[in-house]
């Protein structure tokens, strides 16, 4: 499927009453879902291009797909990935990470970027609080709705 066809599909879904569309073939799988739930972070498109491309997506090198239940019991907020893509802790390899474990963040502050289709999408904090845990390694593939961060909103 070409990028233009994917863009047309996304625009069609934006204009329609559909909330979720999945297309799967032997070569690819696409899922487009409208985010009506406020627990999914907002994202902004940033115009940047990645110089490398790859057809083989490696198995994610991640610390954990899901947080442990003790974090949920402590009233911590889990920031989830709003899309499939590649997780980056910094805007470029030479920059410092947006955040580190133990940092205090404010609502709307950029936590990471997720690259999808050569677009870098900023993932922002939904609340102010302390970063308890970063659950994904830098430059790792992430899935839709995968846990990324644990934040204590106190």
PyMOL commands that set and color helices and strands:
alter all, ss='L'
color gray80, all
select helices_A, chain A and resi 3-15+69-73
alter helices_A, ss='H'
color red, helices_A
select strands_A, chain A and resi 20-24+29-33+43-46+77-80+85-88+104-105+110-116+119-124+129-134+140-142+147-152
alter strands_A, ss='S'
color yellow, strands_A
deselect
rebuild
show_as cartoon
